[in-house]
């Protein structure tokens, strides 16, 4: 696992939010890493471009995730801060991209109210 904090990457100019992915990048060079690097680059470029355009909303984040989704994605998650929602997308069968499924939507206020 790799943990990043806001402002850690000098290529990202924002300190108020962190866009992240659970995308696992194989720690080998292409071609043995498959399309892992190209998928990560798509995410990085989309996030970097969004920062220049004012950021991503929840729908734009899902569109970006969908651009790299494949049939091996176990789940996709979008936090919609504006609506205080956590949206979890889980495929109903192997081979189906998670982003093609309707989300399970959880209310963040309710979730956080229950924390100790």
TORNU-767224 format. One record per residue (C-alpha): residue number from 1; x, y, z. Coordinates in nm, 3 decimals. Layout:
<rs>
NUM	X	Y	Z
...
</rs>
This chain:
<rs>
1	0.000	0.000	0.000
2	0.111	0.353	-0.071
3	-0.026	0.641	0.132
4	-0.020	0.995	-0.001
5	-0.100	1.319	0.179
6	-0.222	1.649	0.029
7	0.071	1.848	-0.103
8	0.311	1.553	-0.102
9	0.332	1.538	-0.480
10	0.501	1.852	-0.616
11	0.306	1.804	-0.940
12	-0.022	1.865	-0.758
13	-0.081	2.223	-0.657
14	-0.367	2.179	-0.410
15	-0.347	2.126	-0.036
16	-0.719	2.110	0.038
17	-0.803	1.770	-0.107
18	-0.656	1.442	-0.214
19	-0.782	1.248	-0.513
20	-0.679	0.888	-0.481
21	-0.719	0.548	-0.635
22	-0.684	0.196	-0.512
23	-0.536	0.113	-0.849
24	-0.246	-0.123	-0.794
25	0.051	-0.044	-1.011
26	0.269	-0.345	-1.068
27	0.620	-0.260	-0.960
28	0.775	-0.386	-1.279
29	0.839	-0.213	-1.609
30	0.608	-0.259	-1.908
31	0.531	-0.493	-2.075
32	0.530	-0.727	-1.772
33	0.312	-0.478	-1.586
34	0.039	-0.509	-1.851
35	-0.171	-0.194	-1.885
36	-0.120	-0.097	-1.522
37	0.096	0.208	-1.600
38	-0.125	0.337	-1.879
39	-0.434	0.313	-1.655
40	-0.255	0.500	-1.375
41	-0.132	0.765	-1.620
42	-0.490	0.816	-1.740
43	-0.598	0.877	-1.380
44	-0.304	1.109	-1.308
45	-0.364	1.315	-1.622
46	-0.737	1.337	-1.554
47	-0.680	1.453	-1.196
48	-0.411	1.701	-1.298
49	-0.633	1.842	-1.572
50	-0.925	1.872	-1.333
51	-0.718	2.070	-1.084
52	-0.654	2.327	-1.357
53	-1.028	2.338	-1.433
54	-1.145	2.378	-1.072
55	-1.152	2.014	-0.962
56	-1.378	1.713	-1.005
57	-1.735	1.674	-0.892
58	-1.872	1.328	-0.814
59	-2.001	1.261	-1.166
60	-1.673	1.371	-1.324
61	-1.481	1.149	-1.080
62	-1.695	0.850	-1.181
63	-1.636	0.928	-1.550
64	-1.261	0.930	-1.487
65	-1.277	0.603	-1.293
66	-1.490	0.451	-1.570
67	-1.219	0.540	-1.823
68	-0.984	0.289	-1.658
69	-1.240	0.037	-1.530
70	-1.213	-0.323	-1.633
71	-1.364	-0.657	-1.545
72	-1.115	-0.720	-1.266
73	-1.203	-0.411	-1.062
74	-1.340	-0.532	-0.727
75	-1.508	-0.201	-0.644
76	-1.505	0.170	-0.715
77	-1.577	0.442	-0.461
78	-1.669	0.808	-0.505
79	-1.713	1.048	-0.216
80	-1.961	1.318	-0.309
81	-1.864	1.582	-0.056
82	-2.118	1.833	-0.184
83	-2.404	1.594	-0.107
84	-2.233	1.426	0.190
85	-2.252	1.082	0.024
86	-2.024	0.782	-0.016
87	-2.105	0.590	-0.333
88	-1.978	0.234	-0.360
89	-1.996	0.053	-0.693
90	-1.960	-0.327	-0.685
91	-1.994	-0.558	-0.987
92	-2.270	-0.816	-0.969
93	-2.065	-1.078	-1.151
94	-1.703	-1.137	-1.257
95	-1.605	-0.952	-1.572
96	-1.846	-0.663	-1.518
97	-1.681	-0.327	-1.449
98	-1.792	-0.192	-1.112
99	-1.878	0.144	-1.267
100	-2.155	-0.018	-1.474
101	-2.352	-0.098	-1.160
102	-2.580	0.134	-0.965
103	-2.406	0.255	-0.649
104	-2.483	0.168	-0.291
105	-2.512	0.520	-0.150
106	-2.431	0.587	0.214
107	-2.498	0.911	0.400
108	-2.168	1.045	0.538
109	-2.330	1.232	0.824
110	-2.500	0.912	0.942
111	-2.178	0.713	0.905
112	-1.970	0.967	1.095
113	-2.232	1.019	1.367
114	-2.190	0.652	1.458
115	-1.811	0.677	1.501
116	-1.679	0.678	1.857
</rs>
